[in-house]
Amino acid sequence: MYPMTQAIRIKIILVLGLLSSFGPLAIDIYLPALPTISADLGATEAAIQGTLAAFLLGFALGQGIHGPLSDRYGRKPPLYMALGLFIVTSAGCAMAASADALILLRFLQSLGACAGVVIARAVIRDSFDNSEAAPVYATMMLVSGLAPILAPLIGAQILLLFGWRAMFWLLALVGVIALISVRLLLPESRKVGSEGPRALSFGNVLGGYFNLLRQRQFMGPALVASLATAGMFAYITGSPFVFIELHGLAPASYGLLFGANAVAILLLAQINGRFLLNYNKRRIITVGISCQLIAALILFVAGISGWGGLPVLIGCLLVYVGSVGLIGPNATILAMAPYSVNAGAASALFGMLQFGLGAIAATAASLLADGTAGPMCGTIATCAILAVLIRGTVMRRI
């Protein structure tokens, strides 16, 4: 922790919010265009959904690299390298000529995008104590939460006016803005390590991760948060085809629907701050995953039977996705609280679990795609059930 003025605090939160938005921005902006990209590149629905699964996989693996690097060399140097990679690969995505090329480029793009998320969590752990962290996370979510609200709306308009490739040129421009912001506005919050190059050896890094995997206090909240968001990634993967192809929504209408879910997350994340005045974090997490379970089970029945049609699907998804706003901030604080020296590694493993399970859920929804809402809804329900089981076992005694 270090003293800071209110102006510095605001700058840090704004920059961290921008960095944290790279994931949702790069994921959500092209969702309304997935059917169009499929037709333009002559690829199957599953192949184009594979571009999202590849992004989530790279987002998970890359955090395992950036976390230890930021612990050893400081928070900013890895950001410079990662943002440079993001800019170059975003331009490459804009010029992709095949689905296979786009899948590879999206994987590489995610390796650059993920640094912002993992390092943002570490900077908060460096800069704020536990009592300050919750409102900081909520404020940062408010800033970064603009991305999933605006991205599909912007993407739908770009698709209409300029075509899907322009979306990736816009991402490259956002990368340039972020790189300049980090250079000028973000102070270094981590002193460069003095433990020598052995600290970054494969054995030491792997050993640090295995040590975290054995810690119930870390794994319980991390797994609950990861499963909660994994269901959301199944929704992100399947919803463009379910709503645009199956139910006939226009891309612009889909963008509005997707934005409504993002608003639900933000509202509950802000309400969470008020809940914390009267309830502890574990109790709020329990409420959040309970709401997800009820919504997911109704969603599953509706998805396989067609009962209730589009209104039931929309209503259940609003509850399920919105509940992430109650689960995510509290689980992150509980998981990160015991770790200061190796906050980067803890943040990296948290993100690897979150996006690794997200990639599995997205892949499952993609591979099981059968032209109905069933695979998406079934994957979401599975994630909700597992989250409740983890809360009742791994998290029960912490």
Secondary structure, 3 states (H helix, E strand, C coil): CCCCCHHHHHHHHHHHHHHHCHHHHHHHCCHHHHHHHHHHCCCCHHHHHHHHHHHHHHHHHHHHHHHHHHHHHCCHHHHHHHHHHHHHHHHHHHCCCCHHHHHHHHHHHHHHHHHHHHHHHHHHHHHCCHHHHHHHHHHHHHHHCHHHHHHHHHHHHHHHHCCCHHHHHHHHHHHHHHHHHHHHHCCCCCCCCCCCHHHHCHHHHHHHHHHHHCCHHHHHHHHHHHHHHHHHHHHHHHHHHHHHHHCCCCHHHHHHHHHHHHHHHHHHHHHHHHHCCCCCHHHHHHHHHHHHHHHHHHHHHHHHHCCCHHHHHHHHHHHHHHCHHHHHHHHHHHHHCCCCCCHHHHHHHHHHHHHHHHHHHHHHHHHCCCCCCHHHHHHHHHHHHHHHHHHHCCCCCC
